[in-house]
Amino acid sequence: MLGFIKYRAHNDYQGFDAFKNKEWLPVYNRDKRAYDDILEKNRGYLVDNDLTWLFADFSELPSSAAALWTDLKLGDKSIRRAQQAKLKKHISRQQELFNKRGLKVRRRHFF
């Protein structure tokens, strides 16, 4: 959530909300349609290989973005810490999956 970092620097919850709704959400919705199509076409393989969690985690991103907006608006850093923990867990799980399959992982830091 690089957009969050930009607006967090100024505690600009209104700017983050505009970014989230006008820039991030339209791209997310486009990608979600593509991921939903992949999920439907490959459901058997994804279930058999315990990969459906990737799609579930992706589906939770809008609620995470809303929580980060709340963090900025209220200044409640516990919300941010909870989102960081959730994201770190997801990234760690992805990295484990990639490592098992011999794929290279490019590390990025968020927040």
Secondary structure, 3 states (H helix, E strand, C coil): CHHHHHHHCCCCHHHHHHHHHHHHHHHHHHHHHHHHHHHHHCHHHHHHCCCHHHHHHHHCHHHHHHHHHHHHHHCCHHHHHHHHHHHHHHHHHHHHHHHHCCCCCCCCCCC
